[in-house]
Amino acid sequence: MATFGTLSTRLTESLKNLRGKGKLSPADVDGTLREIRRAMLDADVSLNVVKKFTNDVRERALSDEVNKALNPAQQVVQIVNEELVTILGGAQRRLEFAKKPPTIIMLAGLQGAGKTTLAGKLAKYLAKDKHTPLLVACDLQRPNAVQQLEVVGKNAGVAVYSPEPGNGVGDPVKVAKDSIKFANDKQYDVVIIDTAGRLGVDAELMKQAADIRKATSPDEVLFVIDAMIGQDAVATAQAFQEGVDFTGVVLTKLDGDARGGAALSVVSETQRPIMFASTGENLDDFEPFYPDRMASRILDLGDILTLIEQAQEAFDEKEAAQLQEKFATDSFTLEDFLKQMQQLKNMGSMKKMLGMLPGAGAMKEQLDNFDEKELVRTEAIIQSMTKAERQNTKLLNGSRRLRIAKGSGMTVTDVNALVNRFEQAAKMMKTVAKGGMPQIPGMGPMGAMGHGGKKQQAKKKGSKSGNPAKRAAENAALAAGGVKPGNGGGFGLGNKGAAGGPSPEELEALQKMLGKG
């Protein structure tokens, strides 16, 4: 979520100034709101939205409810979070499917916003949900737009309806109308129409888009907007609203490094919800838009629920149960570790996943320096081993390690370091799987200190999941629940819990993951 990175940093810095204050004066609140106002304006959020936002926050922050609170600073953070959620649309809005298929979804937007790639991402997302989407090539003006959609459709594994060659040839309104009959005949239950864009808003674009809408009567019209568009975002959105009257917004290029705050203005100015977000170049870099989760990310409060959902999609429950048994019986091997690492890669960018953790903004430099290729190098070392070597690291003598190093393009030192880390981790996981406390290198066994300085066995309250990614998420949530207010990540405030613990929604998601829901 690099697009909101600067805004996130400045908002969190502004709110940090309130920490430690037992009571907030109007001067304290006004000073903080002054910094927030500057941060939002610098991020291209429209003036009208900034004025309403700061006025609403000030009114609530100076209320008796906040003044009587045990921790006024946390209350203000909560207020800012809630008002951000309001700006972003309040509740999540899902696609509305037609009672009688096919459901028709029309995409509209400026050229360069990423409509064609977005069409493929949306189609792949719907295909995962057991739908049978059909992409329709109605952008017949832009050079090679039809061919691009065909390539995107092939990569997404979905069908494309493209009877016209494009490049200025063909009637897009007729293609759109004929595609509905084609979808009915071939039993596609979703039709996604990719329309033409322009370098700027003009009458011809709007008329063509309006004619396609009139001819197809779409169930959803999604306005695709580049999150990095700047101050033109609101004017462009309003022009499309008047010309086409879209039902929802899709943000693209949220992984960009522009200020991106103008996207926050679109919902307030058009009263249309943001429904999806495109977060990268790959077809899988696409997700439903949750206003509350995005607000939490912007305020550096983390997004544990999205992280859990991604883990559930990437990891196999049956394999996780088998791994738990392997941890307990000391039979976890490098072969198993390789499978887990490959599933972890399926979740996407490690930087993005780490960025969803509460307090990740404070580790910005470390995240920027994180080497995504480290997983690839580790994978290369393990794949250079024989099956027997992966299953029994004791076989790895000097000559074998030299062969593995040469085969993976790494050094013997790299191989030794990987094997040592794996063996230490396997021992710790075995201890945890059996309900014990792991021994941290350099610290000795972890235990509670009783009276007289004697060590007492502490009962492990952490997760016993055999899946490393899930176990980490569960332990993070459990740890957050034990943090005193003000000491946790993101000003001691959880995703929604006022005391820094996980929200009821997070706990429910964790219970479902553990099979207890």
Secondary structure, DSSP 8 states (H G I E B T S, - for coil): -GGGHHHHHHHHHHHHTTTT-SS--HHHHHHHHHHHHHHHHHTT--HHHHHHHHHHHHHHHTSHHHHTSS-HHHHHHHHHHHHHHHHTTSS-------SSS-EEEEEE--TTS-HHHHHHHHHHHHHHTT--EEEEEE--SSTTHHHHHHHHHHHHT-EEE--S-BTTBS-HHHHHHHHHHHHHHHT-SEEEEEE---SS--HHHHHHHHHHHHHH--SEEEEEEETT-TTHHHHHHHHHHHHT--SEEEEE-TTS-S--THHHHHHHHH---EEEEE-SSSTT-EEE--HHHHHHHHTT---HHHHHHHHHHHS-HHHHHHHHHHHHTT---HHHHHHHHHHHHHT--HHHHHHTSTTGGGGHHHHHT--TTHHHHHHHHHHTS-HHHHH-GGG--HHHHHHHHHHHT--HHHHHHHHHHHHHHHHHHHHHHTT---EETTTEE--EE-GGG-EE-----S---S-HHHHHHHHHHHHHHTS-TTSSTTTT--SS-TTSS--HHHHHHHHHHTT--
